């Protein structure tokens, strides 16, 4: 079930995001729990946070924030975090979270920008976004991580 998160979901969201860090194979920096909670709380208040619930657990999240381009007053919705627990990846939860975000962007009359910032399984992620009507507009390059 996909629902909009509220402040009561914050603890379960943080547990899910700790799982995200645990499963990261590329050396994600350690999570600062206070900073993480503040960022998610801000998204709940000033953006939109969609969560996938399975029984009483939160097993997926797509958190959105409104932003503007550095060169323009044009605004967009961008993802703060998009994660589905590995135990639920064979389901349709990722697609359902992305559809909920896309519908919210349409209602808000804002473009939706989704980022792939992990170098793990990039071709699968590219195919996922392409299947949902998104187009690649760039890439992320890193040095010294």
C-alpha positions in Angstrom: 0.0 0.0 0.0 1.4 3.4 -0.9 0.5 6.3 1.4 1.7 9.8 2.3 3.9 9.7 5.3 3.3 11.8 8.4 5.4 12.5 11.5 4.2 9.3 13.1 6.1 7.3 10.4 9.5 9.0 11.1 10.9 6.2 13.3 10.0 3.4 10.8 11.4 5.5 7.9 14.7 6.0 9.7 14.9 2.2 10.3 14.3 1.7 6.5 17.0 4.2 5.7 19.5 2.5 8.0 18.7 -0.7 6.0 19.6 1.3 2.9 23.0 2.2 4.3 23.6 -1.4 5.5 22.9 -2.8 2.0 25.1 -0.2 0.2 28.0 -1.9 -1.5 29.8 1.2 -2.7 30.8 2.8 0.6 28.0 5.2 1.4 29.1 7.6 4.2 27.9 6.9 7.7 24.4 8.2 8.4 24.0 11.0 10.9 20.6 10.0 12.5 19.8 13.6 13.6 20.5 15.1 10.2 18.5 12.2 8.5 15.5 12.8 10.7 15.5 16.5 10.2 15.7 16.1 6.4 12.8 13.6 6.3 10.8 15.7 8.8 11.3 18.7 6.5 10.1 16.7 3.5 7.0 15.6 5.4 6.2 19.2 6.3 7.3 21.1 3.1 7.4 18.4 0.4 5.8 15.1 0.0 6.9 11.7 1.3 5.4 8.6 -0.2 6.0 5.3 1.7 5.2 1.7 0.8 3.7 -0.2 3.7 3.6 -3.9 4.1 1.7 -5.0 7.1 3.1 -2.7 9.8 6.5 -2.1 8.2 7.6 0.6 5.9 9.5 -1.1 3.1 9.9 1.7 0.5 10.2 5.5 0.4 10.2 8.2 -2.2 10.6 11.7 -0.6 10.2 14.8 -2.7 11.3 18.4 -2.2 10.5 21.5 -4.3 13.6 23.1 -5.7 14.7 25.8 -8.1 17.4 25.8 -10.7 20.5 27.9 -9.7 20.2 29.8 -12.9 16.4 30.4 -13.0 13.3 31.0 -10.9 11.8 27.8 -12.6 10.8 25.3 -9.9 10.7 21.5 -10.0 10.2 18.5 -7.6 13.3 16.4 -6.9 13.8 13.3 -5.0 15.6 13.4 -1.7 15.6 9.6 -1.4 14.1 6.7 -3.3 14.6 3.3 -1.8 12.8 0.0 -1.7 14.0 -2.7 0.7 15.8 -5.5 -1.2 13.3 -8.1 0.1 10.6 -6.2 -1.8 12.3 -5.4 -5.0 10.6 -8.2 -7.1 7.3 -6.5 -6.3 5.7 -3.5 -8.0 6.4 -1.2 -5.0 9.1 0.9 -6.8 6.9 1.5 -9.8 3.9 2.3 -7.5 6.0 4.8 -5.5 7.2 6.5 -8.8 3.7 6.7 -10.2 2.5 8.3 -7.0 5.3 10.9 -7.2 4.6 11.5 -10.9 0.9 12.0 -10.2 1.8 14.5 -7.4 4.1 16.4 -9.8 1.4 16.5 -12.4 -1.2 17.9 -9.9 1.4 20.4 -8.7 2.2 21.3 -12.4 5.9 20.8 -11.8 8.5 18.8 -13.6 9.8 15.8 -11.7 13.6 15.2 -11.6 14.8 11.9 -10.3 18.5 11.3 -9.6 20.6 8.1 -9.8 23.5 8.9 -7.4 24.6 5.3 -6.6 26.9 3.7 -9.1 25.4 0.3 -8.3 23.2 -1.3 -11.0 22.9 1.9 -13.1 21.7 0.2 -16.3 18.8 -1.5 -14.4 17.9 1.9 -12.9 18.1 3.6 -16.3 15.8 1.0 -17.8 13.4 1.4 -14.8 13.1 5.2 -15.3 12.9 4.8 -19.1 10.0 2.4 -18.7 8.2 5.0 -16.7 8.6 7.8 -19.3 11.7 9.5 -17.9 14.6 10.7 -20.1 18.2 10.8 -19.1 19.6 14.4 -18.9 23.1 13.9 -17.6 25.2 11.9 -15.2 27.1 12.1 -11.9 30.8 11.9 -11.9 32.8 11.5 -8.7 36.4 11.6 -7.5 37.9 10.8 -4.2 34.8 9.2 -2.6 
